């Protein structure tokens, strides 16, 4: 209610509520008017009676009998009555004010659904209001005022305690949930929701209360499984429980405890597997166990130590494996491959002395192998004296190398044959027209002939033919170690 006129507000409240004491007020006013009429009537009778006495009685008269005088109403209100009237009006005004106050609070309380969250206390307040109404009807104004004020004070306290009652309802509802008392929890959360219809806590609490029986059952099953050591099944039960009620703290605590124990057991199992795999040099299994340990995310210090052990074993196995590969390559005289293997080992273990020595040796053998292969693949270069000398020196060095494997021996034998052939003259046949004068550079003038045999070392030679009236002819001939292929024809044929 709004407005600046308190009396007008009170009239509005009385008009809206029509309180049960209005009839009593009207009845009291009627009784006052009736008393006033009786007083006036008595006064008129007294005047008429006095006049009659003047005419009917003798001159000397006496006072009327006492009994008659007492039966007549007083002509005017007494002094006590006149003093009591203002006090009575004040008491009645105070009562009306107290009544209007409680009625205003009553409207506010019922608009806030007080019967949903404080029904018992509110019923006691309404009983007090009823008693106040009865006192007002009986014009017991002080008693009515006191009762109205008592009801107003109790109701105001109840409204002021609304938030505290909400919080208490929430806390008690949570306690009921922890005790698996779904019915009581539902009642308490509904009480909280009546106080605050937008309360998320209350709404969630009501939903949780509906499933608390199933939740409690799953929790008991999980506890039984945990006691028998079936931790994985217990964890699964708790996960199902939390899917129904993620706020059930006992389940969350139990799940955390069980998962920690599962991780602890898994950690020990994987650690044992890792150490055994390292001992057996089973690196694949060791790596899988190490990855599982890291995924568990616990006991990081132990994981770091296990990682070092695994790294050392991996390095040891790597070196041993590649050392064997290098040995096999050396045995097969695959010197370039062996050199690459030793280089790989040293990239992992720079202080591996066997690899340092192996790299030095294989470097020399690789270079020798390449040089021998190059000389053998290009035998025509041996026809040059310098090249042949260098090849002979290479051959002498190769014969001093140990060990001598099948490949090196074959290379030595082959190069030795090529050098020998390259330094041994072969017979060649030159054919001409007996008119062309033939000259072989670095050999000399041969003259004119039809056919001529000449002994020359294998190699490249330049042959020049001259004839009067003809252009000179020049040819380069390659003399190989095979005599059957050494036949050449040369003559001048182009006239000038």
C-alpha positions as CSV (number, residue, x, y, z in Angstrom):
1,X,0.0,0.0,0.0
2,X,1.3,3.5,-0.9
3,X,0.1,7.1,0.0
4,X,0.9,9.8,2.3
5,X,-2.4,9.6,4.4
6,X,-2.1,6.9,7.1
7,X,-5.8,7.2,8.0
8,X,-6.7,6.6,4.3
9,X,-4.3,3.6,4.1
10,X,-6.0,2.1,7.1
11,X,-9.5,2.6,5.6
12,X,-8.2,0.9,2.4
13,X,-6.9,-2.1,4.3
14,X,-10.2,-2.4,6.3
15,X,-12.2,-2.1,3.1
16,X,-10.2,-4.8,1.4
17,X,-10.0,-7.3,4.3
18,X,-13.5,-6.7,6.0
19,X,-12.2,-7.8,9.4
20,X,-14.5,-9.8,11.6
21,X,-14.7,-7.0,14.3
22,X,-16.5,-4.4,12.1
23,X,-20.0,-5.6,13.3
24,X,-18.9,-5.3,16.9
25,X,-17.8,-1.7,16.4
26,X,-21.2,-0.9,14.8
27,X,-23.0,-2.6,17.6
28,X,-21.1,-0.6,20.3
29,X,-22.0,2.7,18.5
30,X,-25.7,1.7,18.4
31,X,-25.7,0.9,22.2
32,X,-24.3,4.4,22.9
33,X,-27.0,6.1,20.8
34,X,-29.7,4.0,22.7
35,X,-28.3,5.1,26.1
36,X,-28.4,8.7,25.0
37,X,-32.1,8.4,24.0
38,X,-32.9,6.8,27.3
39,X,-31.3,9.7,29.1
40,X,-33.3,12.3,27.2
41,X,-36.6,10.4,27.7
42,X,-35.9,10.2,31.4
43,X,-35.3,13.9,31.6
44,X,-38.6,14.6,29.9
45,X,-40.5,12.3,32.2
46,X,-38.9,14.0,35.2
47,X,-40.0,17.4,33.9
48,X,-43.6,16.3,33.3
49,X,-43.8,14.5,36.7
50,X,-42.6,17.6,38.5
51,X,-45.3,19.7,36.8
52,X,-48.0,17.2,37.9
53,X,-46.8,17.3,41.4
54,X,-47.2,21.1,41.5
55,X,-50.8,20.8,40.5
56,X,-51.9,17.7,42.4
57,X,-50.0,17.7,45.7
58,X,-50.6,20.1,48.6
59,X,-48.4,23.1,48.9
60,X,-46.3,21.4,51.5
61,X,-44.7,18.5,50.0
62,X,-41.9,16.0,50.8
63,X,-39.2,14.4,48.8
64,X,-40.2,11.3,46.7
65,X,-39.4,8.0,48.2
66,X,-35.8,6.8,47.9
67,X,-36.8,3.8,45.9
68,X,-38.5,5.9,43.2
69,X,-35.6,8.4,43.0
70,X,-33.1,5.7,42.5
71,X,-35.1,4.2,39.6
72,X,-34.9,7.3,37.5
73,X,-32.1,7.8,35.1
74,X,-29.7,10.7,35.7
75,X,-30.5,13.8,33.8
76,X,-26.9,14.2,32.6
77,X,-23.8,11.9,32.4
78,X,-21.8,11.7,35.6
79,X,-18.3,13.2,35.9
80,X,-16.8,9.7,35.9
81,X,-18.6,8.8,32.6
82,X,-17.4,12.0,31.0
83,X,-13.8,11.3,32.0
84,X,-13.8,7.7,30.8
85,X,-15.1,8.4,27.3
86,X,-11.8,10.0,25.9
87,X,-9.7,7.2,27.4
88,X,-11.9,4.5,25.8
89,X,-11.7,6.2,22.4
90,X,-7.9,6.3,22.6
91,X,-7.6,2.6,23.4
92,X,-9.9,1.8,20.6
93,X,-7.8,3.9,18.2
94,X,-4.6,2.1,19.3
95,X,-6.3,-1.3,18.8
96,X,-7.3,-0.4,15.3
97,X,-3.8,0.7,14.5
98,X,-2.4,-2.6,15.8
99,X,-5.0,-4.5,13.8
100,X,-4.1,-2.7,10.6
101,X,-0.4,-3.4,11.2
102,X,-0.9,-7.1,11.6
103,X,-3.3,-7.2,8.6
104,X,-0.6,-5.5,6.4
105,X,2.0,-8.0,7.6
106,X,-0.4,-10.9,7.0
107,X,-0.9,-9.8,3.4
108,X,2.9,-9.5,2.8
109,X,3.6,-12.9,4.5
110,X,0.9,-14.8,2.5
111,X,2.1,-13.2,-0.8
112,X,5.5,-14.8,0.0
113,X,3.9,-18.2,0.5
114,X,4.5,-18.3,4.2
115,X,2.3,-21.4,4.6
116,X,4.8,-23.3,2.5
117,X,7.8,-22.6,4.6
118,X,6.5,-21.8,8.1
119,X,3.1,-23.3,8.4
120,X,3.3,-24.3,12.1
121,X,4.6,-20.9,13.3
122,X,2.2,-19.1,11.1
123,X,-0.8,-21.1,12.4
124,X,0.2,-20.0,15.9
125,X,0.3,-16.4,14.8
126,X,-3.2,-16.7,13.2
127,X,-4.5,-18.2,16.4
128,X,-3.2,-15.1,18.3
129,X,-4.9,-12.9,15.7
130,X,-8.2,-14.7,16.2
131,X,-8.0,-14.1,20.0
132,X,-7.3,-10.4,19.3
133,X,-10.4,-10.2,17.1
134,X,-12.5,-11.7,19.8
135,X,-11.1,-9.3,22.4
136,X,-11.9,-6.4,20.0
137,X,-15.5,-7.7,19.6
138,X,-15.9,-7.6,23.3
139,X,-14.4,-4.1,23.4
140,X,-11.4,-5.3,25.4
141,X,-9.2,-2.9,23.7
142,X,-6.0,-3.2,25.7
143,X,-6.1,-7.0,25.5
144,X,-6.8,-6.8,21.7
145,X,-4.0,-4.3,21.2
146,X,-1.5,-6.5,23.1
147,X,-2.5,-9.6,21.1
148,X,-2.3,-7.8,17.7
149,X,1.1,-6.4,18.6
150,X,2.3,-9.8,19.8
151,X,1.1,-11.4,16.5
152,X,2.8,-8.6,14.5
153,X,6.1,-9.0,16.3
154,X,6.1,-12.8,15.9
155,X,5.2,-12.4,12.2
156,X,7.9,-9.8,11.6
157,X,10.5,-12.0,13.3
158,X,9.4,-14.8,11.1
159,X,9.7,-12.7,7.9
160,X,13.1,-11.4,9.0
161,X,14.3,-15.0,9.6
162,X,13.3,-16.0,6.1
163,X,16.9,-16.2,4.7
164,X,18.1,-18.0,7.8
165,X,15.3,-20.5,7.4
166,X,16.2,-20.9,3.7
167,X,19.8,-21.7,4.6
168,X,18.8,-24.0,7.4
169,X,16.4,-25.9,5.0
170,X,19.2,-26.3,2.4
171,X,21.7,-27.5,5.0
172,X,19.3,-29.9,6.6
173,X,18.3,-31.1,3.2
174,X,21.9,-31.9,2.4
175,X,22.2,-33.7,5.7
176,X,19.1,-35.7,4.9
177,X,20.7,-36.6,1.5
178,X,23.8,-37.8,3.2
179,X,21.6,-40.0,5.4
180,X,19.8,-41.3,2.3
181,X,16.5,-39.9,3.6
182,X,15.0,-38.9,0.3
183,X,11.5,-38.0,1.6
184,X,12.8,-35.6,4.3
185,X,15.3,-34.1,1.9
186,X,12.5,-33.5,-0.6
187,X,10.4,-31.8,2.0
188,X,13.3,-29.5,3.1
189,X,14.3,-28.6,-0.4
190,X,10.7,-27.8,-1.3
191,X,10.5,-25.6,1.8
192,X,13.7,-23.8,0.6
193,X,12.2,-23.5,-2.9
194,X,9.0,-21.9,-1.5
195,X,11.2,-19.3,0.2
196,X,13.3,-18.7,-3.0
197,X,11.5,-20.0,-6.1
198,X,14.6,-19.3,-8.2
199,X,17.0,-21.3,-6.0
200,X,19.2,-23.6,-8.1
201,X,20.4,-25.3,-4.9
202,X,16.8,-26.2,-4.0
203,X,15.9,-27.4,-7.5
204,X,19.0,-29.6,-7.7
205,X,18.3,-30.9,-4.2
206,X,14.8,-32.0,-5.2
207,X,16.2,-33.9,-8.1
208,X,18.9,-35.5,-6.0
209,X,16.3,-36.5,-3.4
210,X,14.4,-38.4,-6.1
211,X,17.4,-40.6,-6.9
212,X,19.0,-40.8,-3.4
213,X,17.7,-44.3,-2.8
214,X,19.3,-45.7,-5.9
215,X,22.5,-43.7,-5.2
216,X,22.7,-45.1,-1.6
217,X,22.3,-48.6,-3.0
218,X,25.1,-48.2,-5.5
219,X,27.3,-46.7,-2.8
220,X,26.8,-49.8,-0.6
221,X,27.5,-52.1,-3.5
222,X,30.7,-50.2,-4.2
223,X,31.8,-50.4,-0.6
224,X,31.3,-54.2,-0.6
225,X,33.3,-54.6,-3.8
226,X,36.1,-52.4,-2.4
227,X,36.3,-54.6,0.7
228,X,36.7,-57.8,-1.4
229,X,39.4,-56.2,-3.5
230,X,37.4,-55.7,-6.7
231,X,38.6,-52.2,-7.1
232,X,37.8,-51.8,-10.8
233,X,34.2,-52.9,-10.4
234,X,33.9,-50.7,-7.3
235,X,35.1,-47.7,-9.3
236,X,32.6,-48.5,-12.1
237,X,29.8,-48.6,-9.6
238,X,30.8,-45.2,-8.2
239,X,31.0,-43.7,-11.7
240,X,27.5,-44.9,-12.3
241,X,26.4,-43.4,-9.0
242,X,28.0,-40.0,-9.8
243,X,26.3,-40.1,-13.2
244,X,23.0,-40.0,-11.2
245,X,24.2,-37.6,-8.5
246,X,27.5,-35.9,-9.1
247,X,27.3,-34.0,-5.8
248,X,27.2,-37.1,-3.6
249,X,30.4,-36.4,-1.8
250,X,30.9,-39.8,-0.1
251,X,31.0,-41.4,-3.6
252,X,33.4,-38.8,-4.9
253,X,35.7,-39.3,-2.0
254,X,35.5,-43.1,-2.3
255,X,36.2,-43.0,-6.0
256,X,39.3,-40.8,-5.5
257,X,40.5,-43.3,-2.9
258,X,39.9,-46.4,-5.0
259,X,41.4,-44.8,-8.2
260,X,44.5,-43.9,-6.2
261,X,44.8,-47.5,-5.0
262,X,44.2,-48.8,-8.5
263,X,47.0,-46.5,-9.8
264,X,49.3,-47.6,-7.0
265,X,48.8,-51.2,-7.9
266,X,49.1,-50.5,-11.6
267,X,52.3,-48.6,-11.0
268,X,53.9,-51.4,-9.1
269,X,52.8,-53.9,-11.8
270,X,54.3,-51.8,-14.6
271,X,57.4,-51.1,-12.7
272,X,58.1,-54.8,-12.1
273,X,57.4,-55.4,-15.8
274,X,59.8,-52.7,-16.8
275,X,62.7,-53.9,-14.6
276,X,62.2,-57.5,-15.8
277,X,62.1,-56.4,-19.4
278,X,65.3,-54.5,-18.9
279,X,67.0,-57.5,-17.4
280,X,65.9,-59.6,-20.3
281,X,66.9,-56.9,-22.8
282,X,63.3,-56.8,-24.1
283,X,63.2,-53.2,-25.0
284,X,59.9,-53.2,-26.7
285,X,58.1,-54.5,-23.5
286,X,60.2,-52.1,-21.4
287,X,59.1,-49.1,-23.5
288,X,55.4,-50.1,-23.2
289,X,55.7,-50.4,-19.4
290,X,57.5,-47.1,-19.2
291,X,54.8,-45.3,-21.2
292,X,52.2,-46.8,-18.9
293,X,54.0,-45.5,-15.9
294,X,54.2,-42.0,-17.3
295,X,50.4,-42.1,-18.1
296,X,49.7,-42.9,-14.4
297,X,51.2,-39.6,-13.4
298,X,52.3,-40.6,-9.9
299,X,55.7,-41.3,-8.2
300,X,57.5,-39.1,-10.7
301,X,60.9,-39.6,-9.0
302,X,60.7,-43.3,-9.5
303,X,59.6,-42.9,-13.1
304,X,62.6,-40.7,-13.7
305,X,64.9,-43.3,-12.3
306,X,63.3,-46.0,-14.4
307,X,63.6,-43.8,-17.4
308,X,67.4,-43.5,-16.8
309,X,67.7,-47.3,-16.5
310,X,65.8,-47.8,-19.7
311,X,67.9,-45.2,-21.5
312,X,71.1,-46.8,-20.4
313,X,69.9,-50.2,-21.4
314,X,68.7,-48.9,-24.8
315,X,72.1,-47.3,-25.4
316,X,73.9,-50.5,-24.3
317,X,71.7,-52.6,-26.6
318,X,72.1,-50.1,-29.5
319,X,75.8,-50.1,-29.2
320,X,76.0,-53.9,-29.0
321,X,73.7,-54.4,-31.9
322,X,75.5,-51.9,-34.2
323,X,78.9,-53.2,-33.1
324,X,77.8,-56.6,-34.4
325,X,76.5,-55.1,-37.6
326,X,79.9,-53.4,-38.1
327,X,81.7,-56.6,-37.5
328,X,79.5,-58.4,-40.0
329,X,80.2,-55.6,-42.5
330,X,83.9,-55.8,-41.9
331,X,83.9,-59.5,-42.4
332,X,82.0,-59.0,-45.7
333,X,84.6,-56.3,-46.6
334,X,81.8,-53.7,-46.8
335,X,84.1,-51.0,-45.7
336,X,82.0,-48.0,-46.5
337,X,78.9,-49.5,-44.8
338,X,81.1,-50.4,-41.7
339,X,82.4,-46.8,-41.6
340,X,78.8,-45.5,-41.6
341,X,77.9,-47.8,-38.8
342,X,80.9,-46.8,-36.6
343,X,79.9,-43.2,-37.2
344,X,76.4,-43.9,-36.0
345,X,77.7,-45.6,-32.9
346,X,79.9,-42.6,-32.1
347,X,77.0,-40.2,-32.4
348,X,75.3,-42.0,-29.5
349,X,78.5,-43.0,-27.5
350,X,81.4,-40.7,-28.4
351,X,83.7,-42.4,-25.9
352,X,83.2,-45.9,-27.4
353,X,86.9,-46.8,-28.0
354,X,86.2,-49.8,-30.2
355,X,84.1,-47.5,-32.5
356,X,86.9,-44.9,-32.6
357,X,89.4,-47.5,-33.7
358,X,87.0,-49.1,-36.0
359,X,86.2,-45.8,-37.7
360,X,89.9,-45.2,-38.3
361,X,90.6,-48.6,-39.7
362,X,87.5,-48.7,-41.9
363,X,88.3,-45.2,-43.2
364,X,91.6,-46.5,-44.6
365,X,90.1,-49.8,-45.9
366,X,87.2,-47.9,-47.5
367,X,89.7,-45.5,-49.2
368,X,91.8,-48.5,-50.4
369,X,88.7,-50.3,-51.7
370,X,87.5,-47.3,-53.6
371,X,91.0,-46.8,-55.2
372,X,91.3,-50.4,-56.2
373,X,87.8,-50.5,-57.6
374,X,88.5,-47.3,-59.6
375,X,91.8,-48.6,-61.0
376,X,90.3,-51.9,-62.0
377,X,87.2,-50.2,-63.6
378,X,89.4,-48.0,-65.9
379,X,92.2,-50.3,-67.2
380,X,92.8,-48.1,-70.2
381,X,94.3,-45.5,-67.9
382,X,97.1,-48.0,-67.1
383,X,98.4,-47.6,-70.6
384,X,99.7,-44.2,-69.4
385,X,103.1,-44.7,-67.7
386,X,102.3,-42.4,-64.8
387,X,99.0,-44.0,-64.1
388,X,100.6,-47.4,-64.4
389,X,103.2,-46.4,-61.9
390,X,100.7,-45.1,-59.4
391,X,98.6,-48.3,-59.8
392,X,101.7,-50.4,-59.1
393,X,102.3,-48.4,-55.9
394,X,98.7,-48.9,-54.9
395,X,99.1,-52.6,-55.6
396,X,102.2,-52.8,-53.4
397,X,100.3,-51.1,-50.5
398,X,97.3,-53.4,-50.9
399,X,99.5,-56.5,-50.6
400,X,100.7,-55.2,-47.1
401,X,97.2,-54.8,-45.7
402,X,95.8,-57.4,-43.2
403,X,93.5,-59.1,-43.0
404,X,93.2,-60.0,-46.6
405,X,89.7,-61.0,-47.4
406,X,88.4,-62.6,-50.6
407,X,87.4,-59.2,-52.0
408,X,90.8,-57.6,-51.4
409,X,92.6,-60.6,-52.8
410,X,90.5,-60.5,-55.9
411,X,91.2,-56.8,-56.3
412,X,94.9,-57.3,-55.9
413,X,95.0,-60.2,-58.4
414,X,93.0,-58.3,-61.0
415,X,95.0,-55.1,-60.7
416,X,98.2,-57.0,-60.9
417,X,97.1,-58.6,-64.1
418,X,96.0,-55.3,-65.6
419,X,99.2,-53.6,-64.7
420,X,101.2,-56.5,-66.3
421,X,99.2,-56.4,-69.4
422,X,99.3,-52.6,-69.6
423,X,103.2,-52.8,-69.5
424,X,103.6,-55.8,-72.0
425,X,103.9,-54.9,-75.8
426,X,101.5,-56.6,-78.2
427,X,101.7,-57.1,-81.9
428,X,99.5,-54.8,-84.0
429,X,98.9,-54.9,-87.8
430,X,98.9,-51.7,-89.9
431,X,97.5,-51.8,-93.4
432,X,97.9,-49.1,-96.1
433,X,98.3,-48.5,-99.9
434,X,102.1,-48.5,-100.1
435,X,101.9,-44.8,-101.2
436,X,101.0,-43.2,-97.9
437,X,103.9,-42.4,-95.6
438,X,103.0,-43.5,-92.1
439,X,104.2,-42.0,-88.8
440,X,103.3,-43.0,-85.2
441,X,103.7,-40.2,-82.7
442,X,106.1,-41.0,-79.9
443,X,107.1,-44.1,-81.8
444,X,108.6,-42.9,-85.1
445,X,108.3,-42.9,-88.9
446,X,107.2,-46.3,-90.3
447,X,107.2,-45.4,-94.1
448,X,104.9,-46.7,-96.9
449,X,103.7,-50.3,-97.0
450,X,100.8,-52.5,-97.7
451,X,100.9,-54.3,-94.3
452,X,103.2,-54.1,-91.4
453,X,103.4,-55.7,-87.9
454,X,104.6,-53.6,-85.0
455,X,105.0,-54.4,-81.3
456,X,103.5,-51.7,-79.1
457,X,102.4,-51.5,-75.5
458,X,98.6,-51.2,-75.0
459,X,97.4,-47.7,-75.0
460,X,96.3,-44.8,-77.3
461,X,98.5,-43.8,-80.2
462,X,98.2,-41.1,-82.9
463,X,98.9,-42.3,-86.5
464,X,99.5,-39.8,-89.3
465,X,99.6,-40.5,-93.0
466,X,101.0,-38.2,-95.8
467,X,100.8,-38.5,-99.6
468,X,101.8,-36.0,-102.3
469,X,98.7,-34.4,-103.8
470,X,96.5,-35.6,-101.0
471,X,95.4,-34.3,-97.7
472,X,97.1,-35.8,-94.6
473,X,95.1,-38.3,-92.6
474,X,95.2,-38.6,-88.8
475,X,93.8,-41.4,-86.6
476,X,93.9,-42.2,-82.9
477,X,94.1,-46.0,-82.3
478,X,93.5,-47.8,-79.1
479,X,95.7,-50.8,-78.5
480,X,94.4,-53.2,-76.1
481,X,96.0,-56.2,-74.5
482,X,94.2,-58.5,-76.8
483,X,96.2,-59.0,-79.9
484,X,93.4,-60.3,-82.1
485,X,91.6,-56.9,-82.0
486,X,94.7,-54.8,-82.9
487,X,94.4,-54.5,-86.8
488,X,94.2,-50.9,-88.2
489,X,93.9,-49.5,-91.8
490,X,95.2,-46.0,-92.8
491,X,95.9,-44.2,-96.1
492,X,95.4,-40.8,-97.7
493,X,92.4,-40.7,-100.0
494,X,91.3,-37.0,-100.4
495,X,93.1,-35.2,-103.3
496,X,94.1,-31.6,-102.8
